[in-house]
Amino acid sequence: MRGVMGTQGLGKMNENGERFTDLCSLNQLVIGGSIFPHKRIHKATWRSPDNVTENQIDHVCINQKFRRSWQD
């Protein structure tokens, strides 16, 4: 999955996340939001109402050959 995702993701991957990474892998896509390092507070795109649980749920996919062109 390192070819599809960067190391800067947040939270645990669920079954839908695994399906998403499989889809990206089959279509030679990269998940753009997990490539660049950010502070934890800026990584979360969803927070639970009690502000305890946070996760990344919004993602952008790009073709692998344009990965080096992707900017933060």
Biopython code that builds the backbone (N, CA, C, O; Angstrom):
import numpy as np
from Bio.PDB.StructureBuilder import StructureBuilder

atoms = [
    (1, "MET", "N", (0.810, -1.205, 0.000)),
    (1, "MET", "CA", (0.000, 0.000, 0.000)),
    (1, "MET", "C", (0.849, 1.263, 0.000)),
    (1, "MET", "O", (0.335, 2.353, -0.251)),
    (2, "ARG", "N", (2.126, 1.131, 0.274)),
    (2, "ARG", "CA", (2.987, 2.313, 0.289)),
    (2, "ARG", "C", (3.078, 2.968, -1.083)),
    (2, "ARG", "O", (3.327, 4.170, -1.170)),
    (3, "GLY", "N", (2.883, 2.207, -2.155)),
    (3, "GLY", "CA", (2.885, 2.792, -3.484)),
    (3, "GLY", "C", (1.650, 3.620, -3.757)),
    (3, "GLY", "O", (1.667, 4.498, -4.620)),
    (4, "VAL", "N", (0.581, 3.352, -3.034)),
    (4, "VAL", "CA", (-0.692, 4.053, -3.215)),
    (4, "VAL", "C", (-0.854, 5.173, -2.204)),
    (4, "VAL", "O", (-1.347, 6.254, -2.528)),
    (5, "MET", "N", (-0.436, 4.903, -0.982)),
    (5, "MET", "CA", (-0.592, 5.875, 0.105)),
    (5, "MET", "C", (0.767, 6.380, 0.549)),
    (5, "MET", "O", (1.779, 5.688, 0.442)),
    (6, "GLY", "N", (0.761, 7.597, 1.047)),
    (6, "GLY", "CA", (1.950, 8.105, 1.706)),
    (6, "GLY", "C", (1.955, 7.617, 3.146)),
    (6, "GLY", "O", (1.084, 6.845, 3.548)),
    (7, "THR", "N", (2.920, 8.059, 3.910)),
    (7, "THR", "CA", (3.030, 7.628, 5.299)),
    (7, "THR", "C", (2.401, 8.617, 6.260)),
    (7, "THR", "O", (2.527, 8.459, 7.474)),
    (8, "GLN", "N", (1.724, 9.637, 5.743)),
    (8, "GLN", "CA", (1.223, 10.716, 6.574)),
    (8, "GLN", "C", (-0.272, 10.616, 6.868)),
    (8, "GLN", "O", (-0.891, 11.621, 7.219)),
    (9, "GLY", "N", (-0.855, 9.453, 6.736)),
    (9, "GLY", "CA", (-2.279, 9.268, 6.997)),
    (9, "GLY", "C", (-2.619, 9.371, 8.477)),
    (9, "GLY", "O", (-1.735, 9.381, 9.333)),
    (10, "LEU", "N", (-3.904, 9.446, 8.760)),
    (10, "LEU", "CA", (-4.387, 9.583, 10.130)),
    (10, "LEU", "C", (-5.474, 8.549, 10.383)),
    (10, "LEU", "O", (-6.318, 8.305, 9.520)),
    (11, "GLY", "N", (-5.457, 7.950, 11.548)),
    (11, "GLY", "CA", (-6.500, 7.005, 11.929)),
    (11, "GLY", "C", (-6.234, 5.604, 11.423)),
    (11, "GLY", "O", (-5.197, 5.318, 10.824)),
    (12, "LYS", "N", (-7.210, 4.731, 11.686)),
    (12, "LYS", "CA", (-7.115, 3.334, 11.253)),
    (12, "LYS", "C", (-7.944, 3.138, 10.002)),
    (12, "LYS", "O", (-9.004, 3.744, 9.845)),
    (13, "MET", "N", (-7.459, 2.291, 9.116)),
    (13, "MET", "CA", (-8.167, 2.023, 7.870)),
    (13, "MET", "C", (-9.242, 0.968, 8.105)),
    (13, "MET", "O", (-8.982, -0.074, 8.707)),
    (14, "ASN", "N", (-10.454, 1.249, 7.624)),
    (14, "ASN", "CA", (-11.534, 0.269, 7.722)),
    (14, "ASN", "C", (-11.674, -0.484, 6.394)),
    (14, "ASN", "O", (-10.841, -0.334, 5.501)),
    (15, "GLU", "N", (-12.711, -1.279, 6.271)),
    (15, "GLU", "CA", (-12.916, -2.093, 5.071)),
    (15, "GLU", "C", (-13.083, -1.231, 3.822)),
    (15, "GLU", "O", (-12.565, -1.574, 2.759)),
    (16, "ASN", "N", (-13.795, -0.128, 3.941)),
    (16, "ASN", "CA", (-13.955, 0.765, 2.789)),
    (16, "ASN", "C", (-12.616, 1.378, 2.386)),
    (16, "ASN", "O", (-12.359, 1.569, 1.197)),
    (17, "GLY", "N", (-11.779, 1.682, 3.342)),
    (17, "GLY", "CA", (-10.450, 2.199, 3.043)),
    (17, "GLY", "C", (-9.607, 1.186, 2.296)),
    (17, "GLY", "O", (-8.857, 1.540, 1.386)),
    (18, "GLU", "N", (-9.729, -0.069, 2.679)),
    (18, "GLU", "CA", (-9.003, -1.129, 1.980)),
    (18, "GLU", "C", (-9.499, -1.273, 0.545)),
    (18, "GLU", "O", (-8.705, -1.472, -0.375)),
    (19, "ARG", "N", (-10.803, -1.172, 0.359)),
    (19, "ARG", "CA", (-11.363, -1.229, -1.003)),
    (19, "ARG", "C", (-10.861, -0.059, -1.837)),
    (19, "ARG", "O", (-10.534, -0.208, -3.014)),
    (20, "PHE", "N", (-10.807, 1.112, -1.198)),
    (20, "PHE", "CA", (-10.357, 2.316, -1.890)),
    (20, "PHE", "C", (-8.893, 2.183, -2.322)),
    (20, "PHE", "O", (-8.550, 2.531, -3.452)),
    (21, "THR", "N", (-8.041, 1.688, -1.442)),
    (21, "THR", "CA", (-6.633, 1.511, -1.810)),
    (21, "THR", "C", (-6.472, 0.435, -2.885)),
    (21, "THR", "O", (-5.600, 0.552, -3.747)),
    (22, "ASP", "N", (-7.298, -0.609, -2.844)),
    (22, "ASP", "CA", (-7.268, -1.626, -3.900)),
    (22, "ASP", "C", (-7.653, -1.016, -5.244)),
    (22, "ASP", "O", (-7.015, -1.292, -6.260)),
    (23, "LEU", "N", (-8.703, -0.181, -5.251)),
    (23, "LEU", "CA", (-9.143, 0.495, -6.465)),
    (23, "LEU", "C", (-8.021, 1.374, -7.018)),
    (23, "LEU", "O", (-7.742, 1.361, -8.216)),
    (24, "CYS", "N", (-7.386, 2.131, -6.135)),
    (24, "CYS", "CA", (-6.286, 3.003, -6.561)),
    (24, "CYS", "C", (-5.119, 2.183, -7.111)),
    (24, "CYS", "O", (-4.514, 2.552, -8.117)),
    (25, "SER", "N", (-4.813, 1.096, -6.459)),
    (25, "SER", "CA", (-3.711, 0.239, -6.900)),
    (25, "SER", "C", (-3.987, -0.342, -8.288)),
    (25, "SER", "O", (-3.098, -0.356, -9.140)),
    (26, "LEU", "N", (-5.200, -0.818, -8.520)),
    (26, "LEU", "CA", (-5.553, -1.404, -9.816)),
    (26, "LEU", "C", (-5.532, -0.388, -10.948)),
    (26, "LEU", "O", (-5.272, -0.740, -12.098)),
    (27, "ASN", "N", (-5.804, 0.872, -10.625)),
    (27, "ASN", "CA", (-5.893, 1.919, -11.638)),
    (27, "ASN", "C", (-4.685, 2.856, -11.643)),
    (27, "ASN", "O", (-4.726, 3.926, -12.250)),
    (28, "GLN", "N", (-3.622, 2.454, -10.972)),
    (28, "GLN", "CA", (-2.369, 3.217, -10.904)),
    (28, "GLN", "C", (-2.604, 4.647, -10.427)),
    (28, "GLN", "O", (-2.149, 5.611, -11.043)),
    (29, "LEU", "N", (-3.336, 4.758, -9.298)),
    (29, "LEU", "CA", (-3.617, 6.055, -8.695)),
    (29, "LEU", "C", (-2.898, 6.173, -7.358)),
    (29, "LEU", "O", (-2.546, 5.168, -6.739)),
    (30, "VAL", "N", (-2.688, 7.393, -6.926)),
    (30, "VAL", "CA", (-2.067, 7.692, -5.643)),
    (30, "VAL", "C", (-3.049, 8.538, -4.847)),
    (30, "VAL", "O", (-3.708, 9.418, -5.403)),
    (31, "ILE", "N", (-3.149, 8.275, -3.548)),
    (31, "ILE", "CA", (-4.008, 9.078, -2.675)),
    (31, "ILE", "C", (-3.202, 10.299, -2.244)),
    (31, "ILE", "O", (-2.231, 10.182, -1.496)),
    (32, "GLY", "N", (-3.609, 11.458, -2.719)),
    (32, "GLY", "CA", (-2.822, 12.675, -2.547)),
    (32, "GLY", "C", (-2.775, 13.227, -1.141)),
    (32, "GLY", "O", (-1.763, 13.820, -0.767)),
    (33, "GLY", "N", (-3.803, 13.069, -0.350)),
    (33, "GLY", "CA", (-3.844, 13.675, 0.970)),
    (33, "GLY", "C", (-2.933, 13.049, 2.001)),
    (33, "GLY", "O", (-2.769, 13.601, 3.089)),
    (34, "SER", "N", (-2.340, 11.922, 1.695)),
    (34, "SER", "CA", (-1.494, 11.249, 2.682)),
    (34, "SER", "C", (-0.008, 11.337, 2.339)),
    (34, "SER", "O", (0.808, 10.629, 2.929)),
    (35, "ILE", "N", (0.338, 12.189, 1.404)),
    (35, "ILE", "CA", (1.717, 12.300, 0.954)),
    (35, "ILE", "C", (2.523, 13.307, 1.778)),
    (35, "ILE", "O", (3.680, 13.051, 2.111)),
    (36, "PHE", "N", (1.918, 14.445, 2.106)),
    (36, "PHE", "CA", (2.659, 15.536, 2.731)),
    (36, "PHE", "C", (2.508, 15.536, 4.251)),
    (36, "PHE", "O", (1.427, 15.259, 4.772)),
    (37, "PRO", "N", (3.592, 15.847, 4.956)),
    (37, "PRO", "CA", (3.506, 15.915, 6.423)),
    (37, "PRO", "C", (2.777, 17.171, 6.885)),
    (37, "PRO", "O", (3.041, 18.265, 6.386)),
    (38, "HIS", "N", (1.875, 17.017, 7.822)),
    (38, "HIS", "CA", (1.151, 18.123, 8.440)),
    (38, "HIS", "C", (1.033, 17.852, 9.925)),
    (38, "HIS", "O", (1.205, 16.719, 10.375)),
    (39, "LYS", "N", (0.739, 18.896, 10.682)),
    (39, "LYS", "CA", (0.444, 18.707, 12.099)),
    (39, "LYS", "C", (-0.843, 17.900, 12.201)),
    (39, "LYS", "O", (-1.710, 17.983, 11.332)),
    (40, "ARG", "N", (-0.958, 17.123, 13.264)),
    (40, "ARG", "CA", (-2.127, 16.261, 13.447)),
    (40, "ARG", "C", (-3.442, 17.041, 13.371)),
    (40, "ARG", "O", (-4.423, 16.543, 12.819)),
    (41, "ILE", "N", (-3.469, 18.232, 13.910)),
    (41, "ILE", "CA", (-4.692, 19.031, 13.912)),
    (41, "ILE", "C", (-5.162, 19.366, 12.492)),
    (41, "ILE", "O", (-6.354, 19.577, 12.271)),
    (42, "HIS", "N", (-4.240, 19.414, 11.536)),
    (42, "HIS", "CA", (-4.579, 19.749, 10.159)),
    (42, "HIS", "C", (-4.856, 18.525, 9.292)),
    (42, "HIS", "O", (-5.321, 18.671, 8.162)),
    (43, "LYS", "N", (-4.584, 17.337, 9.791)),
    (43, "LYS", "CA", (-4.808, 16.118, 9.017)),
    (43, "LYS", "C", (-6.261, 15.660, 9.046)),
    (43, "LYS", "O", (-6.752, 15.111, 8.060)),
    (44, "ALA", "N", (-6.949, 15.873, 10.150)),
    (44, "ALA", "CA", (-8.309, 15.354, 10.319)),
    (44, "ALA", "C", (-9.299, 16.097, 9.424)),
    (44, "ALA", "O", (-9.319, 17.328, 9.391)),
    (45, "THR", "N", (-10.118, 15.336, 8.700)),
    (45, "THR", "CA", (-11.191, 15.936, 7.903)),
    (45, "THR", "C", (-12.559, 15.625, 8.496)),
    (45, "THR", "O", (-13.577, 16.091, 7.985)),
    (46, "TRP", "N", (-12.591, 14.839, 9.572)),
    (46, "TRP", "CA", (-13.836, 14.541, 10.285)),
    (46, "TRP", "C", (-13.522, 14.370, 11.760)),
    (46, "TRP", "O", (-12.532, 13.738, 12.129)),
    (47, "ARG", "N", (-14.378, 14.942, 12.603)),
    (47, "ARG", "CA", (-14.262, 14.768, 14.053)),
    (47, "ARG", "C", (-15.625, 14.373, 14.598)),
    (47, "ARG", "O", (-16.656, 14.868, 14.142)),
    (48, "SER", "N", (-15.620, 13.479, 15.576)),
    (48, "SER", "CA", (-16.874, 13.066, 16.200)),
    (48, "SER", "C", (-17.444, 14.238, 17.000)),
    (48, "SER", "O", (-16.705, 15.155, 17.356)),
    (49, "PRO", "N", (-18.732, 14.220, 17.284)),
    (49, "PRO", "CA", (-19.349, 15.304, 18.044)),
    (49, "PRO", "C", (-18.713, 15.534, 19.423)),
    (49, "PRO", "O", (-18.752, 16.652, 19.937)),
    (50, "ASP", "N", (-18.133, 14.498, 20.019)),
    (50, "ASP", "CA", (-17.506, 14.684, 21.332)),
    (50, "ASP", "C", (-16.027, 15.086, 21.214)),
    (50, "ASP", "O", (-15.331, 15.180, 22.225)),
    (51, "ASN", "N", (-15.548, 15.320, 19.988)),
    (51, "ASN", "CA", (-14.172, 15.739, 19.707)),
    (51, "ASN", "C", (-13.109, 14.751, 20.183)),
    (51, "ASN", "O", (-11.972, 15.150, 20.436)),
    (52, "VAL", "N", (-13.453, 13.482, 20.308)),
    (52, "VAL", "CA", (-12.484, 12.470, 20.727)),
    (52, "VAL", "C", (-11.932, 11.728, 19.515)),
    (52, "VAL", "O", (-10.718, 11.565, 19.385)),
    (53, "THR", "N", (-12.801, 11.287, 18.643)),
    (53, "THR", "CA", (-12.401, 10.520, 17.466)),
    (53, "THR", "C", (-12.242, 11.456, 16.280)),
    (53, "THR", "O", (-13.092, 12.309, 16.024)),
    (54, "GLU", "N", (-11.140, 11.283, 15.562)),
    (54, "GLU", "CA", (-10.923, 12.057, 14.340)),
    (54, "GLU", "C", (-10.337, 11.142, 13.283)),
    (54, "GLU", "O", (-9.677, 10.153, 13.602)),
    (55, "ASN", "N", (-10.580, 11.474, 12.017)),
    (55, "ASN", "CA", (-10.136, 10.625, 10.929)),
    (55, "ASN", "C", (-10.032, 11.420, 9.651)),
    (55, "ASN", "O", (-10.518, 12.547, 9.567)),
    (56, "GLN", "N", (-9.394, 10.830, 8.655)),
    (56, "GLN", "CA", (-9.356, 11.402, 7.312)),
    (56, "GLN", "C", (-10.398, 10.673, 6.483)),
    (56, "GLN", "O", (-10.326, 9.455, 6.320)),
    (57, "ILE", "N", (-11.368, 11.412, 5.958)),
    (57, "ILE", "CA", (-12.392, 10.767, 5.141)),
    (57, "ILE", "C", (-12.504, 11.383, 3.754)),
    (57, "ILE", "O", (-13.198, 10.835, 2.898)),
    (58, "ASP", "N", (-11.839, 12.506, 3.512)),
    (58, "ASP", "CA", (-11.872, 13.145, 2.199)),
    (58, "ASP", "C", (-10.527, 12.909, 1.515)),
    (58, "ASP", "O", (-9.473, 13.188, 2.086)),
    (59, "HIS", "N", (-10.573, 12.396, 0.297)),
    (59, "HIS", "CA", (-9.333, 12.059, -0.391)),
    (59, "HIS", "C", (-9.371, 12.517, -1.836)),
    (59, "HIS", "O", (-10.438, 12.631, -2.440)),
    (60, "VAL", "N", (-8.200, 12.777, -2.379)),
    (60, "VAL", "CA", (-8.033, 13.130, -3.786)),
    (60, "VAL", "C", (-7.082, 12.111, -4.386)),
    (60, "VAL", "O", (-6.031, 11.825, -3.813)),
    (61, "CYS", "N", (-7.445, 11.562, -5.536)),
    (61, "CYS", "CA", (-6.585, 10.589, -6.203)),
    (61, "CYS", "C", (-6.010, 11.215, -7.463)),
    (61, "CYS", "O", (-6.691, 11.946, -8.183)),
    (62, "ILE", "N", (-4.751, 10.916, -7.711)),
    (62, "ILE", "CA", (-4.089, 11.377, -8.925)),
    (62, "ILE", "C", (-3.362, 10.201, -9.563)),
    (62, "ILE", "O", (-3.053, 9.212, -8.900)),
    (63, "ASN", "N", (-3.098, 10.321, -10.843)),
    (63, "ASN", "CA", (-2.360, 9.297, -11.553)),
    (63, "ASN", "C", (-0.939, 9.223, -11.008)),
    (63, "ASN", "O", (-0.337, 10.254, -10.711)),
    (64, "GLN", "N", (-0.397, 8.011, -10.872)),
    (64, "GLN", "CA", (0.936, 7.829, -10.301)),
    (64, "GLN", "C", (2.019, 8.587, -11.058)),
    (64, "GLN", "O", (2.987, 9.052, -10.456)),
    (65, "LYS", "N", (1.865, 8.714, -12.366)),
    (65, "LYS", "CA", (2.929, 9.381, -13.127)),
    (65, "LYS", "C", (2.979, 10.888, -12.841)),
    (65, "LYS", "O", (3.966, 11.543, -13.175)),
    (66, "PHE", "N", (1.928, 11.443, -12.228)),
    (66, "PHE", "CA", (1.928, 12.860, -11.875)),
    (66, "PHE", "C", (2.217, 13.093, -10.386)),
    (66, "PHE", "O", (2.098, 14.217, -9.900)),
    (67, "ARG", "N", (2.593, 12.044, -9.673)),
    (67, "ARG", "CA", (2.851, 12.148, -8.233)),
    (67, "ARG", "C", (3.896, 13.215, -7.899)),
    (67, "ARG", "O", (3.735, 13.949, -6.925)),
    (68, "ARG", "N", (4.937, 13.306, -8.676)),
    (68, "ARG", "CA", (5.996, 14.283, -8.426)),
    (68, "ARG", "C", (5.531, 15.712, -8.719)),
    (68, "ARG", "O", (6.147, 16.666, -8.246)),
    (69, "SER", "N", (4.460, 15.871, -9.488)),
    (69, "SER", "CA", (3.929, 17.201, -9.791)),
    (69, "SER", "C", (2.966, 17.708, -8.716)),
    (69, "SER", "O", (2.661, 18.899, -8.660)),
    (70, "TRP", "N", (2.493, 16.804, -7.868)),
    (70, "TRP", "CA", (1.518, 17.147, -6.822)),
    (70, "TRP", "C", (2.158, 18.075, -5.811)),
    (70, "TRP", "O", (3.249, 17.796, -5.314)),
    (71, "GLN", "N", (1.485, 19.187, -5.499)),
    (71, "GLN", "CA", (2.006, 20.138, -4.525)),
    (71, "GLN", "C", (1.061, 20.262, -3.366)),
    (71, "GLN", "O", (-0.151, 20.109, -3.518)),
    (72, "ASP", "N", (1.607, 20.538, -2.215)),
    (72, "ASP", "CA", (0.837, 20.700, -0.981)),
    (72, "ASP", "C", (0.087, 22.019, -1.022)),
    (72, "ASP", "O", (-0.627, 22.354, -0.076)),
]
sb = StructureBuilder()
sb.init_structure("model")
sb.init_model(0)
sb.init_chain("A")
sb.init_seg("    ")
for serial, (resi, resn, name, xyz) in enumerate(atoms, 1):
    if name == "N":
        sb.init_residue(resn, " ", resi, " ")
    sb.init_atom(name, np.array(xyz, "f"), 0.0, 1.0, " ", f" {name:<3s}", serial, name[0])
structure = sb.get_structure()
